């Protein structure tokens, strides 16, 4: 981070500078969400990665993670309730899931072997609401942002985080499915309905399409099928039908900073105009 931006952060986001922006990254294989790299000095982040080997690797790499205020990774999966579940470790580890891949559907597309299950391990699963209230587990004191990328089990994670979503969170980024990549996975429409019920508004949707094997040699000649994407939901204190106001200036700062990080500059400017911040 440049010195100029660092000074800007501390001047414009004084409350966050004092307390930290709380980030929870569920399904953090590879690294914590890179959208926060540029503001790392004000970010307290915790990642959840149920693959024991990957979680150990992530924690070993924390020192090289780029100056986060705090950063740690915990060896849990998240869900709607506490217990143990089977993690299906696939050939391409990024496709691993607590759900079994739906090979009957995947085999219609190129490279389905990426989803071959090489090994199954039993892993602990916790509900985020329980973790937040557990004094033995260290998480940010205030959770502002939740990212969920768990290969089909995203709604289950959000169901176990309802109190945290209601009380603390101003933004959620969630991977959503439009096609059945995994057995018993929940489609986008159900996640969208749940987050709307929680008072969040859909702001951005990055979509990805796949081309079937029938056109593998000439993919440029077809649009392919919409398969999955990343959806960003924010609190909107000015939106109709979603009555929500920041609890304090710090929470308003968290929402404004998140909007800036996602290039939603018009919304961020609207937020900082009186009387929203108060």
N, C-alpha and C positions, 0 to 999 in steps of 0.2 A: 504494500500500500504506500502511495506517495505521501510525503509529509503534508502536502496541501489538502489532500482528501482526508487524511487523518485529522487535521485541524477542523475541517468542515464538519466531519462527523461529530466531533466533540462539541462544536459550537451549536450545531443544529439539533443534535439528539443528546442533550445533556443528561436526561433521565436514563436513557439506555447506556450511556457512557458510565454512569454510576452503578447500574444494576445488571447490565448485560441483556442482550437479546437471546431469549431461550428457544433453542431449536431441538426438536426431536426428529431423528431420521430413522424410520422403520424400514428395514431392508437396506442396509448400508454397505452391501458388498462393493468393494472397490475403493470407496472413500465416502466422506460426508458430502452432502449436496454441494456442488461447486458454486452455486449461485451466491453463497455467502463468503466466498474467498476474499472478495474485495473489501468486506467490512469485518473480516475475521477478528480484529482486536476488540470488537464489542459483542462477540458471539460466544455464548456458552452452549455447546452442542453435545448431545449424547446420541450415539447410534446404537441400533439394535440389530444384531446379526446372529442368527441361530446356528449357522455353520461354525462349529468350534474352531476349526483350523483357520478360517477366514477371520474370525473375531480376534484370534491371537495375532494374526498378521497385522490387522488394523491397529490394534493397541501398540504393537511394536513400532508402527510407523508414525505414531502421534507426534513425536518430536520433529518430524519433517513436514508436518501438515500445514505450515504457513502462518503461525502466530495467532491461533485462536485464543480467546480469553480463557477458555477451558474446552477440552475435548476428550471424550472417552467412549469406548464401545462396550456394550454389555451382551453376554452370550445367551440372549433369550429371543424366542419368537414372541410376537404379540398377537393377541386374539381377544375374544369376547369374555373369556374366563381363564382362570389359572388351571394348569394341568400339564400333561406331557402329550406330544404329538409326533408323528413321523414326518421327518424332513426327507424329501425325495431329492437326492443330489444327482443332477443330470450331467450329461457329458459336457455340455456348455454350462458352466456353473451358474451363469447369470439367469438361466431358466429354471433353476432349482426352486422348489415350492413345497409348502405344507400340503398342497393338493397334487394329485397325480395328473401328469400331462394327458390330454385327450388325444391319443394317437389316431383314433379313427378320423378326426378332423385334421390334425396336423399333417397326416400322410398325404394330403391332397396338395401340399405346398412343398417347395424345394427345401432340402436339408432338414428333414424331420428328425434325423439322427441326433441333432443338437439336444433334443428332448429325451433321449434315451436315459433311463434311470440306471445309473451305475452302482449306486449304494443307497441304503436307507438307514437313517440314524434316528433314535429317539431324542427329542430335544425338549427342554422346558419352555413352556409358553405362559406368559403373564398378560393380564389386562393392564393397560396403561394407567387407568384410574387407581388400581391397587399399587402399582409401582410408585406413583406420585405420592401416595400417602404412607409408603413404607420407609421408615427412618433409616433402615439399613442399606438402602439403595440411593446412591447420589445422582440426582437429576437436577436440572436448572430450577431455581426457586420459583421462577415464573416461566411458563411455556407459552410462547407466542406463535410459533410456527411448527406445524407437523407435516412431514413428508412421508407418504406411505407408498412403497413399491415392493409388494410381496407376492407377485405373480399369481393373482387370482383371489387372494384371501383378504383384500383390502377392506371390504365392508365389515368383516369380522373384527379387524383391528379397530376400526372406527366405532363399532358398537361397544367395545371395551374401553373406549376413551370418552364416552358421552359427557361425564361430569367435567373432565378436563377441557373438552371442547366448549362446553357451556360457560365455564367459569374463567377461562384464561385465553384460549387460542383466538388469534385474529386472522390466521391464514392457514390453508391446507392445500398441499399439492399431492395429488393421488393419481397413480397409474390406473387407468380404467380400460376395461375390455368391451369390445363391440362384437366379439366372436368367442366361441367356447374353446380357448386354448387349453384349459384345465378342467378336469371333471369337477362339477359342482361349483365352478366359479360364478361370481355374481356379475351381471352386466352393468354397463354404465348407468342405465336408467334408474337402477335401484340405489346406486351410490349417490347419484344426483338428487334423487328424492330425499334420501336420508340427510344429506348435508343441507338441503333447502329447509328441511324440518328443523335442523340445528341452527338455522338463521344465517347460513352462508350463501353468497351469490357467486355463480360461475362467471369468471372474468376472462379466462384464456383456456384454449383447448388445442394442444398440439396433436395432430392425427397422423397415424402411420398406416399405409396400405400394403398388403401382400399380393403378389401375383402367383397364380396357381402353376403347377408343374406343366399344364397344357400349353402355357405361353412362356416357359422358362427361357427358351432360346430367343424370344423377341418381346421382352417385358415392356419395351417402349411403346408397343402397339395396343396396350390395354391399361385401364385405370387400376385394376386390381380391386381387392376388397378391403374396406376399412376394418382393421383388426384390433388395434389398441391405441392408446394415446395417454397424454399427461394433462390433467385438468387442474387448473388453479382456481381456488375458491377464496374469497375474501369477505370480511365483514364490511358492510356498507352502511354507515350511520345515516346516510342521506337517502337510502333506498326505500321505496314504498313496500310495505308488507313485511319488512324485516326490521322491526323496532329494536335498535341496538345503539347504545352510545358508549364511548370509551369510559372505563371506570376511573381513569386518571390520565394525566398527561403522558405518562410512560407508555400506557397501552396505545394511546393515539400515535405516539412516536413509532412504536413497533409496526403499526399498520401502515403509516406513511413510508417508513423505510423499506418495508417489504414491497410496496407498490413501486417505489423507485427502482429496486433491484430487478423487477420484472418489466421495466420500461413502461409502466403505467403512470407516466408523468402527469397526464391530465387529471387523473384521479388523486394523485398525491397532492397536486396544487389545490384541488378542490377541498381536500381534507384540511390543509393548513390555513384555509381562508376562514375567518371568523363566521359563525361562532362554534365551529366543529371542535376545535381544540379547547375552546373555553378559556 
